[in-house]
């Protein structure tokens, strides 16, 4: 099955025989003058305050999302029903489905006996050495300065405009260049655009792989099953402030807490798991 299908199945498994909270809000960033969203992410909020991020990084995002919200009975309905759209083909509903899946994952983390430790390490514990050939899928500008000067760096981008970027790195559209990279940092946007499974097929089986970004705030099992070593994401910790800042297009980094989950520290028994972030 695809990652999308596996995540939906994992969400259904942890929600089985439980009263999960309804969707209480869909929060979209405002539009720029040209109609594009001023922020890359929106959020699904559940009745218990759990929030899940989704990407607005696709064509015609805001009109498509508004149309999906207006045409589909979402608010005050079961979040599990919305999460199932992540396995569908409609881009806007898929985005909302990922947001609901992430929100239900955060609800699961908060309501279970496990503790999600917060860890703001942007490299989620995978610290490259000078001799490494680092791979990035997505142009992670904030991470560039964290790379050792001696390390070689290959960045894979779908957007050709990044090909003109100049620095101590190579930017390419060619996924096959990942075969010699270790570690590899993959943007969580691959979860929405459906490219994650393909990207992973180009990585070496010996590579340490991390998926990073707000939209990776989901259950980590489907990622770990695909060989991902670490997941770095964020959870909302100041809900009212987050909602206000997102809806007005302001920076909301101060309203969330970053965390990472590592495969070798993640223990699962049936559908009850213990989550420990790298300190």
C-alpha positions, 0 to 999 in steps of 0.5 A, spaced: 500 500 500 502 507 499 504 511 505 497 515 504 493 508 505 498 506 510 497 512 515 489 512 514 490 504 516 494 506 522 489 512 524 483 507 524 487 502 528 488 507 534 481 510 533 478 503 533 472 503 539 474 510 541 470 516 541 474 521 537 473 528 538 470 532 532 473 537 527 471 544 530 475 548 526 479 548 519 484 554 519 487 557 513 492 563 512 489 569 508 491 570 501 496 575 498 494 580 493 495 574 487 490 569 491 496 565 493 496 563 501 501 567 505 503 561 509 505 554 507 500 551 512 493 550 515 491 546 520 485 542 522 483 543 530 479 538 534 474 539 539 479 537 544 484 542 542 488 537 538 491 540 531 494 537 525 498 541 520 496 540 512 500 544 506 497 549 502 503 548 497 499 546 491 496 549 485 489 553 487 490 551 494 485 556 497 479 556 493 480 549 492 480 548 500 474 553 501 470 549 496 472 542 499 470 545 506 463 548 503 461 542 499 463 537 504 460 536 511 466 537 516 465 541 522 462 538 528 463 531 524 468 525 526 475 527 524 476 520 522 471 520 516 475 526 514 482 523 515 480 517 510 480 523 504 488 523 505 488 516 501 483 519 496 485 523 489 482 530 490 488 535 492 484 539 497 481 533 501 487 530 501 490 536 504 485 536 509 485 529 510 492 529 512 491 535 517 485 530 520 490 525 520 495 529 524 490 532 529 488 525 531 495 523 531 496 528 536 490 527 540 492 519 540 499 522 543 496 526 548 491 521 551 495 515 551 500 513 557 506 515 553 509 522 553 512 526 547 518 529 549 520 536 546 526 536 542 528 542 538 534 539 535 533 541 527 537 535 525 533 531 529 539 527 532 542 526 525 548 530 525 552 530 519 560 529 519 565 533 514 566 526 510 559 525 509 555 526 502 548 529 505 542 529 501 536 533 502 529 533 498 526 540 498 530 546 499 531 546 507 534 553 507 535 554 515 539 547 515 544 549 510 548 553 515 548 547 520 552 542 515 559 541 516 563 546 511 567 539 509 561 535 507 558 535 500 551 536 499 546 534 494 539 538 494 533 535 490 528 539 488 521 539 484 521 546 483 526 548 477 527 555 480 531 553 485 536 550 480 539 557 480 541 557 487 548 558 488 552 555 494 556 550 497 551 545 494 548 542 488 541 542 486 538 537 481 531 535 479 534 528 479 532 523 484 537 518 483 543 522 486 540 520 492 543 513 492 550 516 495 547 520 500 547 519 507 544 522 511 538 524 507 533 529 510 526 529 506 521 535 507 514 533 509 511 536 503 512 529 500 507 526 504 502 530 501 504 530 494 505 523 494 512 523 492 515 520 499 515 512 496 518 514 490 523 518 494 525 513 498 526 508 493 532 512 491 535 512 498 541 507 500 538 502 504 544 504 509 542 511 509 539 514 515 533 518 513 529 523 517 522 526 515 522 533 517 516 538 517 510 540 521 505 536 516 509 530 519 506 530 526 502 524 524 503 517 527 510 515 525 509 507 524 508 508 517 514 512 516 519 507 520 516 501 516 519 504 510 526 505 513 525 512 516 530 513 522 527 519 525 521 524 524 521 531 526 515 535 527 511 540 531 505 540 536 501 546 537 502 548 545 499 555 545 492 554 541 489 561 542 495 564 540 496 560 534 489 560 531 490 568 531 496 568 528 495 563 523 488 566 521 492 573 520 498 571 516 503 572 522 509 568 524 506 562 529 513 559 531 512 561 538 506 558 539 508 551 537 513 546 540 518 542 536 519 534 537 523 528 534 521 521 534 527 516 533 525 509 530 530 505 535 527 509 541 519 508 539 516 502 542 509 499 540 505 493 543 499 492 539 496 499 538 499 502 544 506 505 543 511 509 547 514 515 544 520 518 546 523 524 542 531 525 542 533 529 547 
